[in-house]
Amino acid sequence: MNSILQCSHITKKFGSLTALDDVNFTIEPGRIVGLLGPNGSGKSTFIKLATGLLTPTTGTITICDLPVSVETKRRVSYLPDKNYLNDGLRINQILDYFHDFYDNFDLNKAYEMLKRLNIDPKSRLKTLSKGTKEKVQLILVMSRNADLYLLDEPIGGVDPAARDYILNTILSNYNEQGSIIISTHLISDIEPVLDDIIFIKDGKIVLTSSVDAIREENGKSVDALFREVFKC
């Protein structure tokens, strides 16, 4: 396996709207990558293409040298930007469902994470705060032994304390031979965990770089460079 993900000349159109325009990049194993851009820049569209929920208008995406297809779904663990779980179910019921559905789901790891975060597995989802629901969804995603974790705005709707929990959970539980793509516009919060960044604006890649190279070559943080590039 040469790379975890390779994106070659991806364009995605919705009628007359071009959501992604000739996007190219490669992600190597063992990297945490920030897909960074303003709202509406194409981040979620790309992630849905990588999961197979959308198909590109032109171009190809491969995951572990395989084209996006049924075969790659087992290798990808996806956290959408909205809650998709049944609010009437108890957490332990949801865990059992995931364990039955995904052969790479580690049930013991899921229960360990719930315990560390002081979340009662017998709680019904509808009784939980928004931040706790976000943590449960993340636990489900990070309990899979996947090659690629796609996290769409994992800290977008939660308070700063919950963000710290979420980032610590990501760092402590992903398959270190795999890679993570975190899509967000909250740069300063996730910068400490990133190895690489991809800046995207209006569906086009503006910059790809390692975080170390940005600091060495530009003498600034990722957040400062983001604000300069995107004038925010």
Secondary structure, DSSP 8 states (H G I E B T S, - for coil): ---SEEEEEEEEEETTEEEEEEEEEEE-TT-EEEEE--TTSSHHHHHHHHHTSS--SEEEEEETTEESSHHHHTTEEEE-SS--S-TTSBHHHHHHHHHHH-TTB-HHHHHHHHHHTT--TTSBGGGS-HHHHHHHHHHHHHTB--SEEEEESTTTTS-HHHHHHHHHHHHHHS-TTSEEEEEES-HHHHGGG-SEEEEEETTEEEEEEEHHHHHHHHSS-HHHHHHHHHT-
